[in-house]
Structures are given as structure tokens and as C-alpha cells.
Amino acid sequence: MKKIKDYIVITHKVPLILDDPNQDDEELKFMKQRPNSSYKVENKELDNFERSFDEVYNFDSELKGNTATHGPQGHKGTYDSIKFDSVWEYAYYRWSKEIHGNVIERNRTEYFIYYDESNKKRKFFYDFNENGLPVEVKGILRPSDACKQDQCPQVRFVFGEEVKDIMKELNKKCPGWRNDYIEL
């Protein structure tokens, strides 16, 4: 379980609170006092995820603090001359446009101002304009994402479980949709 915890902490910079009364990590105890600053997970869920993680990824090497490791949603690519930061963004785009007939465009210019967890002023460039409304596709909720979500209520956030359902629908209605995504 330690290697998956290390992976999440290093790559996503989110302390992981295990639902474990014996947990003695001082940083995590501190984080428990700050709601919405970390991701809480049951030990059983983490064990299941780690088993599937071992099957899919080659995660036997030592991770460094600046390692850019990505899961299946983290591979950048293109489709129809549009660049996507992840397969999940691409799936959402295809689902919205082709299955639901929405007008959806990649956003690269419009942004909202928000303050991150350090109270530093930042620009939030959301992923899409869908029928004139801002949409952001997220896998794991990081502390800065929670700040964005709290301070930009006009943005629709689409999270992992919803994207998984979208991908299932795409598999049924657009077989082979994954083959159209060109990884960079």
C-alpha cells in the first residue's frame, strides 16, 4: 500500500488520509484538521486500486519528486486538430459533440481569477465552452482544484466517475473512438 500512497502524494501533491486509526504520519494528522485539503480513502479501496495499478502500470521504479507520471487519463493527444491534455478530456469532447449534439469548443483564452490554497492569485483556464458554458474535466481533486471549484461556481466540473460512465457510453455508441486519439 505504501507505493500507491507515495505515488499519489508525489505526482498529485495531495496528502492522502487513510481511514486507519493507527496512521501516525504527522503531516497527515495535520491535514485531517483541514477539511477539503486532502483525499480520504478507505484502506480496502486503496488495496484494490493498488492491485489494479500493478496490473496496468510498470510502477516498480523509484519515484522522484519531479516525476511526471500519468495514469490512463493523463496522456496528451490530438483529435481533429484539437489538442487535449488527457484521454478523459477527449472522451468528454466526443461524447458531448457526437452523442449529445452539443456545441463544444476547446478553451485556450478565457479564464477566471481565483486564489489558490496559498492565497496566491491565479488564472484558471477551464477546458471547454459547451453550449456557451464553461466545463472542466478532472480526474483527482487536488487542493488547487478545490479552490477553483469553490471560487468559480459557474464552471461545471466533471469528475472521474462521470467520465467513466461517459466512456462506457462512447464504447457502446462510437466503437473505436479511442483509435482516433493520437497520443503526443
Beta strands, then each sheet from edge to edge (+ up, - down):
strand 1: 16-18
strand 2: 39-41
strand 3: 77-79
strand 4: 82-84
strand 5: 104-106
strand 6: 112-115
strand 7: 121-124
strand 8: 128-130
strand 9: 133-137
strand 10: 156-158
strand 11: 182-183
sheet 1: 1+ 2+
sheet 2: 4+ 3- 11+
sheet 3: 5+ 8- 9+ 10+
sheet 4: 6+ 7-
end
